[in-house]
């Protein structure tokens, strides 16, 4: 039974409402347990330097700790493992999924803290028989190199949680861990929906934006597919509330387009960040509106994402990733997560400092530019600013293939007035 004490209500009805709770995973040794030979399999294009990445990540973490409630995956997971039944079920599920049942008894014998570390950082393979001795694998359970991109693993939609079905098996353990946290941690009492009923369905959190209580936007491309959207439609039909799902088709290549939030994020009630070549050019990548009301479904193609949102009563003014004068600059900054901003409140966002043309474009749109180090060192009072962008270092983190939205899983925001 879940404890009824210290409950944390989970609710997200927008991308920009004042943030009241977020889940992070500070990068650990799992980042270093990677070589050039396995980086591609781990969904990286390069090997990250943990010491540099950690310093950059600390800027994001400390800024968030100063502005909202922050929860760490490692702490939540260790607390969930205190429940013996949950511990056994989760470990058996992970070992079965990763063909590692031979180490299941050893894992279950570990103390909760040590087990938590193994589930995140990996378990070295014991070379105790010929097959394993000759194997090129280093780990029986591979390290979770991508876990600091917590956004991808689950999405709070209004008052329930969608558990992602990851496109790559190398990340499936992450989603299983998050599902166990939301289902069994005493702090949470929230309904979860997993997408396991259809093996061909894939959906990841970077492709899902909660635009409004009755509007979600879903990207389909390399990581999320139409089959998952069909399952979402069925779920919304069962809720018997009017709902709109805007579907944005994404390019399959290059890898910088893996998720919708790499080309489109919401910054304020009426402002968004866009990568123009994908979002604003019709006849290249389709925009489809699915409307659900009283069990009935209507579906049709729209001109583009912004015009569709305006039709639904949500007009947005776009800010252009990389500026709007040079397509080469746009392409370069999009590659390094130049469109991937995270809102801690309406018009209050965090992004990478390295994307100077995008930051200058925000400056022209009335956003004050605040260096994260000044926030960390208590040199600025954020309450004295209106719209602002807090800039963090991202020279190393960006090489992992994601930005500030990718590294954050919001679990509660105040409703927009």
C-alpha positions as CSV (number, residue, x, y, z in Angstrom):
1,X,0.0,0.0,0.0
2,X,1.1,3.5,-0.7
3,X,1.6,5.8,2.2
4,X,-0.8,8.7,2.4
5,X,1.8,11.1,3.9
6,X,3.8,13.7,2.1
7,X,1.9,13.3,-1.2
8,X,3.1,15.4,-4.1
9,X,0.2,16.2,-6.5
10,X,1.2,15.7,-10.1
11,X,-0.3,17.9,-12.7
12,X,0.8,19.6,-16.0
13,X,-1.7,21.6,-18.1
14,X,0.8,23.7,-20.0
15,X,4.5,23.9,-21.1
16,X,5.0,27.3,-19.4
17,X,3.0,27.5,-16.2
18,X,5.1,28.3,-13.1
19,X,7.2,25.2,-12.3
20,X,6.6,23.6,-8.9
21,X,8.4,20.2,-9.3
22,X,10.9,18.6,-11.7
23,X,12.7,15.3,-11.9
24,X,16.4,15.4,-12.8
25,X,19.2,12.8,-13.1
26,X,22.6,14.2,-12.4
27,X,25.1,12.5,-14.8
28,X,27.3,9.9,-13.1
29,X,29.8,7.3,-13.9
30,X,27.5,5.8,-16.5
31,X,28.6,8.7,-18.7
32,X,32.2,7.5,-18.5
33,X,31.3,3.8,-19.1
34,X,31.3,4.5,-22.8
35,X,33.9,4.1,-25.6
36,X,34.0,5.3,-29.3
37,X,33.1,1.8,-30.2
38,X,29.8,1.7,-28.3
39,X,28.9,5.4,-28.4
40,X,26.7,5.0,-31.5
41,X,24.9,2.0,-30.0
42,X,24.3,4.1,-26.9
43,X,22.7,6.8,-29.2
44,X,25.6,9.2,-28.9
45,X,27.7,10.6,-31.7
46,X,30.7,11.2,-29.4
47,X,32.1,10.3,-26.0
48,X,31.4,12.9,-23.3
49,X,33.9,14.2,-20.7
50,X,32.1,13.6,-17.4
51,X,34.0,16.3,-15.4
52,X,33.1,19.0,-18.0
53,X,29.6,17.8,-18.5
54,X,29.1,17.7,-14.7
55,X,30.1,21.4,-14.3
56,X,27.7,22.4,-17.0
57,X,24.9,20.3,-15.6
58,X,25.4,21.8,-12.2
59,X,24.5,25.2,-13.6
60,X,21.1,23.8,-14.7
61,X,20.6,21.9,-11.5
62,X,21.4,24.7,-9.1
63,X,19.3,27.2,-11.1
64,X,16.4,24.8,-10.8
65,X,17.0,24.2,-7.1
66,X,16.8,27.9,-6.5
67,X,13.5,28.3,-8.4
68,X,11.5,25.1,-7.8
69,X,11.3,21.7,-6.2
70,X,13.9,19.3,-7.6
71,X,13.8,15.5,-7.2
72,X,16.7,13.2,-8.2
73,X,16.1,9.9,-10.0
74,X,18.7,8.1,-7.9
75,X,17.1,9.2,-4.6
76,X,13.6,8.3,-5.8
77,X,14.7,4.9,-7.1
78,X,16.6,4.0,-3.9
79,X,13.5,4.8,-1.9
80,X,11.3,2.7,-4.2
81,X,13.7,-0.3,-3.7
82,X,12.9,-0.2,0.0
83,X,9.7,-2.1,-0.9
84,X,10.8,-5.7,-1.2
85,X,8.0,-6.7,-3.6
86,X,8.6,-3.8,-5.9
87,X,12.4,-4.4,-5.8
88,X,11.9,-8.1,-6.8
89,X,9.4,-7.3,-9.5
90,X,11.5,-4.5,-11.1
91,X,14.8,-6.4,-11.0
92,X,13.2,-9.5,-12.5
93,X,11.5,-7.4,-15.2
94,X,14.8,-5.7,-16.1
95,X,16.8,-8.9,-16.2
96,X,14.2,-10.7,-18.3
97,X,14.0,-7.9,-20.8
98,X,17.8,-7.7,-21.1
99,X,18.5,-11.5,-21.1
100,X,20.4,-11.3,-17.9
101,X,18.4,-13.6,-15.6
102,X,21.6,-15.3,-14.4
103,X,22.5,-12.2,-12.4
104,X,19.1,-11.6,-10.9
105,X,19.8,-13.4,-7.6
106,X,23.0,-11.4,-7.1
107,X,21.2,-8.1,-7.8
108,X,18.4,-8.9,-5.3
109,X,21.0,-9.7,-2.6
110,X,22.5,-6.2,-2.9
111,X,21.7,-3.4,-0.5
112,X,19.2,-0.9,-2.0
113,X,21.9,1.8,-2.5
114,X,24.2,-0.6,-4.3
115,X,21.4,-2.0,-6.4
116,X,20.4,1.5,-7.4
117,X,23.9,2.2,-8.6
118,X,24.1,-1.1,-10.6
119,X,20.8,-0.4,-12.3
120,X,22.1,3.0,-13.4
121,X,25.8,2.5,-14.0
122,X,25.7,-1.0,-15.3
123,X,26.9,-4.5,-14.2
124,X,30.2,-5.8,-15.5
125,X,30.0,-9.2,-17.1
126,X,31.6,-12.1,-15.2
127,X,33.8,-14.0,-17.6
128,X,33.1,-17.3,-15.8
129,X,32.2,-19.5,-18.7
130,X,33.5,-19.8,-22.3
131,X,30.6,-18.0,-23.9
132,X,31.0,-15.0,-21.7
133,X,34.8,-15.2,-21.9
134,X,34.7,-15.0,-25.6
135,X,32.0,-12.3,-25.7
136,X,32.9,-8.8,-26.8
137,X,30.4,-7.4,-24.4
138,X,31.8,-5.7,-21.3
139,X,28.5,-5.5,-19.4
140,X,25.7,-7.9,-18.5
141,X,23.6,-4.9,-17.8
142,X,24.7,-1.9,-19.8
143,X,25.2,1.5,-18.3
144,X,22.3,4.0,-18.8
145,X,24.3,6.7,-20.6
146,X,21.2,8.6,-21.6
147,X,19.4,8.8,-18.3
148,X,20.2,12.5,-17.7
149,X,17.7,13.1,-20.6
150,X,14.8,12.4,-18.2
151,X,12.3,14.2,-20.4
152,X,12.1,11.2,-22.8
153,X,10.9,8.6,-20.3
154,X,7.5,9.9,-19.2
155,X,5.1,12.8,-19.7
156,X,2.6,14.3,-17.2
157,X,-0.5,15.1,-19.2
158,X,-3.0,17.0,-17.1
159,X,-3.4,14.6,-14.0
160,X,-2.1,11.4,-15.5
161,X,1.3,10.1,-16.7
162,X,2.2,8.6,-20.1
163,X,5.0,6.1,-19.7
164,X,7.1,6.2,-22.8
165,X,7.8,3.2,-25.0
166,X,11.3,3.8,-26.1
167,X,12.3,3.3,-29.8
168,X,15.6,1.8,-28.8
169,X,15.9,-1.1,-26.4
170,X,19.0,0.4,-24.9
171,X,16.7,2.9,-23.2
172,X,13.9,0.6,-22.1
173,X,15.3,0.1,-18.6
174,X,15.0,3.9,-18.0
175,X,11.3,3.9,-18.7
176,X,10.8,0.9,-16.5
177,X,12.5,2.6,-13.7
178,X,10.4,5.7,-14.1
179,X,7.2,3.7,-14.2
180,X,8.2,2.0,-10.9
181,X,8.8,5.4,-9.3
182,X,5.5,6.8,-10.3
183,X,3.6,3.6,-9.5
184,X,5.1,2.8,-6.2
185,X,6.9,5.8,-4.6
186,X,5.0,6.8,-1.5
187,X,5.2,10.5,-2.6
188,X,3.1,9.9,-5.8
189,X,-0.5,8.9,-6.3
190,X,-1.2,9.2,-10.0
191,X,-2.5,7.0,-12.8
192,X,0.0,5.9,-15.3
193,X,-0.5,4.7,-18.9
194,X,2.1,2.5,-20.5
195,X,2.2,1.8,-24.2
196,X,3.1,-1.9,-24.0
197,X,-0.2,-3.2,-25.5
198,X,1.1,-2.7,-29.0
199,X,4.6,-3.9,-29.8
200,X,5.0,-1.6,-32.8
201,X,4.1,1.5,-30.9
202,X,6.9,3.9,-29.9
203,X,6.6,7.3,-28.2
204,X,9.1,9.4,-26.3
205,X,8.6,12.4,-24.1
206,X,10.7,14.7,-26.2
207,X,8.0,14.3,-28.8
208,X,5.1,15.3,-26.6
209,X,4.2,18.9,-25.6
210,X,1.3,19.8,-23.4
211,X,0.2,23.1,-25.1
212,X,-3.0,23.5,-23.1
213,X,-5.3,21.3,-21.0
214,X,-7.2,20.3,-24.2
215,X,-4.2,20.4,-26.6
216,X,-1.2,18.2,-26.9
217,X,1.3,18.3,-29.7
218,X,3.1,15.1,-30.8
219,X,6.0,14.8,-33.1
220,X,6.3,11.6,-35.2
221,X,9.6,10.6,-36.8
222,X,12.7,8.7,-35.7
223,X,11.5,8.0,-32.1
224,X,7.7,8.2,-32.0
225,X,5.3,6.8,-34.6
226,X,1.6,6.9,-35.7
227,X,0.8,3.7,-34.0
228,X,1.5,5.3,-30.6
229,X,-0.7,8.3,-31.5
230,X,-3.5,5.9,-32.3
231,X,-3.2,4.4,-28.8
232,X,-3.3,7.9,-27.4
233,X,-6.5,8.7,-29.3
234,X,-8.1,5.6,-27.8
235,X,-7.1,6.6,-24.3
236,X,-8.5,10.1,-24.8
237,X,-11.7,8.7,-26.1
238,X,-12.0,6.7,-22.8
239,X,-11.6,9.9,-20.8
240,X,-14.7,11.4,-22.4
241,X,-13.3,15.0,-22.5
242,X,-12.8,17.1,-25.7
243,X,-9.2,16.8,-26.7
244,X,-7.1,18.0,-29.6
245,X,-3.9,16.2,-30.7
246,X,-1.7,18.1,-33.2
247,X,0.7,15.8,-34.9
248,X,3.8,17.2,-36.5
249,X,5.8,15.1,-38.9
250,X,9.6,15.3,-38.5
251,X,12.5,14.5,-40.7
252,X,14.1,11.1,-40.0
253,X,17.6,12.5,-40.5
254,X,19.9,14.1,-39.3
255,X,19.9,12.9,-35.7
256,X,19.3,16.5,-34.4
257,X,15.7,16.1,-35.4
258,X,15.0,13.1,-33.2
259,X,12.3,14.8,-31.2
260,X,9.8,17.6,-31.7
261,X,11.3,19.7,-28.9
262,X,14.5,20.0,-31.0
263,X,12.6,22.1,-33.5
264,X,9.7,23.6,-31.5
265,X,9.3,24.6,-27.8
266,X,6.9,26.9,-26.0
267,X,8.4,29.9,-24.2
268,X,5.4,32.0,-23.0
269,X,1.6,32.1,-23.2
270,X,1.9,33.5,-26.7
271,X,5.6,32.9,-27.8
272,X,7.3,29.8,-29.2
273,X,10.8,28.9,-30.5
274,X,10.8,27.3,-33.9
275,X,13.3,25.9,-36.4
276,X,11.8,27.5,-39.5
277,X,12.7,24.9,-42.2
278,X,10.7,22.2,-40.4
279,X,7.9,24.0,-38.7
280,X,6.9,26.7,-41.2
281,X,7.3,25.1,-44.6
282,X,4.1,23.2,-45.7
283,X,4.3,20.3,-48.2
284,X,7.5,19.1,-46.7
285,X,6.4,17.7,-43.3
286,X,2.7,17.3,-42.6
287,X,0.8,18.8,-39.7
288,X,-2.3,16.8,-38.8
289,X,-5.1,17.8,-36.3
290,X,-7.0,15.0,-34.5
291,X,-10.0,16.2,-32.6
292,X,-11.8,13.9,-30.1
293,X,-15.2,14.8,-28.7
294,X,-17.8,12.5,-27.1
295,X,-16.1,9.4,-28.5
296,X,-16.0,10.8,-32.1
297,X,-12.8,11.4,-33.9
298,X,-12.1,14.0,-36.7
299,X,-8.8,14.1,-38.5
300,X,-7.5,16.4,-41.2
301,X,-4.3,18.1,-42.5
302,X,-3.3,21.6,-41.4
303,X,-1.2,24.3,-43.2
304,X,1.4,24.3,-40.4
305,X,1.7,24.0,-36.6
306,X,1.3,27.6,-35.8
307,X,-1.8,28.2,-38.0
308,X,-3.4,25.1,-36.5
309,X,-2.8,26.3,-33.0
310,X,-4.2,29.7,-33.9
311,X,-7.3,28.0,-35.2
312,X,-7.6,26.3,-31.8
313,X,-7.5,29.7,-30.0
314,X,-3.8,29.6,-29.2
315,X,-2.0,32.2,-31.4
316,X,1.8,32.2,-31.0
317,X,4.5,34.6,-32.0
318,X,7.5,32.7,-33.3
319,X,11.2,33.3,-32.3
320,X,13.5,31.8,-34.9
321,X,16.2,29.4,-33.8
322,X,19.5,30.9,-35.2
323,X,17.7,34.1,-36.2
324,X,15.8,34.4,-39.5
325,X,18.4,35.7,-41.9
326,X,20.9,32.9,-42.5
327,X,19.9,29.3,-43.1
328,X,23.4,28.1,-42.4
329,X,23.4,29.7,-38.9
330,X,19.9,28.3,-38.2
331,X,21.1,24.8,-39.1
332,X,24.2,25.1,-37.0
333,X,22.4,26.2,-33.9
334,X,19.6,23.8,-34.3
335,X,22.2,21.0,-34.3
336,X,23.3,22.1,-30.8
337,X,19.8,22.2,-29.4
338,X,19.2,25.9,-30.2
339,X,15.4,25.4,-30.2
340,X,15.4,23.3,-27.1
341,X,14.4,25.7,-24.2
342,X,12.8,24.8,-20.9
343,X,10.3,27.2,-19.2
344,X,10.3,27.6,-15.4
345,X,7.4,30.0,-15.8
346,X,5.7,32.1,-18.5
347,X,8.4,34.0,-20.4
348,X,11.1,32.6,-18.0
349,X,13.3,30.1,-19.8
350,X,16.6,28.3,-19.7
351,X,18.8,27.4,-22.7
352,X,22.4,27.0,-24.0
353,X,24.6,30.0,-24.0
354,X,26.6,28.7,-27.0
355,X,23.7,29.4,-29.5
356,X,24.5,33.1,-29.7
357,X,22.3,34.0,-32.6
358,X,19.3,32.4,-31.0
359,X,20.0,34.2,-27.7
360,X,20.4,37.5,-29.6
361,X,17.0,36.9,-31.3
362,X,15.5,36.4,-27.8
363,X,17.1,39.7,-26.7
364,X,15.4,41.5,-29.7
365,X,12.1,39.9,-28.6
366,X,12.3,41.5,-25.2
367,X,13.9,38.7,-23.1
368,X,16.6,39.8,-20.6
369,X,19.7,37.7,-20.9
370,X,20.9,36.3,-17.5
371,X,24.1,34.2,-17.1
372,X,23.4,31.1,-15.0
373,X,26.6,31.7,-13.0
374,X,25.1,35.0,-11.7
375,X,22.0,33.0,-10.5
376,X,24.2,30.4,-8.9
377,X,26.2,33.0,-7.1
378,X,23.1,35.0,-6.0
379,X,24.1,38.0,-8.0
380,X,20.7,38.6,-9.5
381,X,17.2,38.7,-8.2
382,X,15.0,36.9,-10.8
383,X,11.9,38.4,-9.3
384,X,13.0,41.8,-10.6
385,X,12.8,40.6,-14.2
386,X,9.9,40.1,-16.6
387,X,10.7,37.9,-19.5
388,X,14.2,36.4,-19.3
389,X,16.5,33.6,-20.6
390,X,19.0,32.0,-18.2
391,X,21.9,30.8,-20.2
392,X,24.0,27.8,-19.2
393,X,27.2,26.4,-20.6
394,X,26.5,23.7,-23.1
395,X,29.7,23.0,-25.0
396,X,29.9,19.4,-23.6
397,X,26.3,18.6,-22.7
398,X,25.1,19.5,-26.3
399,X,27.3,16.8,-27.7
400,X,25.0,14.3,-26.0
401,X,22.2,15.3,-28.4
402,X,19.9,17.3,-26.2
403,X,19.2,20.6,-24.4
404,X,17.6,22.0,-21.3
405,X,14.1,20.7,-22.0
406,X,15.6,17.2,-22.7
407,X,17.2,17.2,-19.3
408,X,14.1,18.0,-17.3
409,X,10.9,16.1,-16.5
410,X,8.4,18.5,-15.0
411,X,5.8,16.9,-12.7
412,X,3.8,19.9,-11.5
413,X,3.1,23.4,-12.8
414,X,0.7,26.0,-11.7
415,X,-2.2,26.5,-14.1
416,X,-2.0,29.5,-16.4
417,X,-4.5,32.2,-15.7
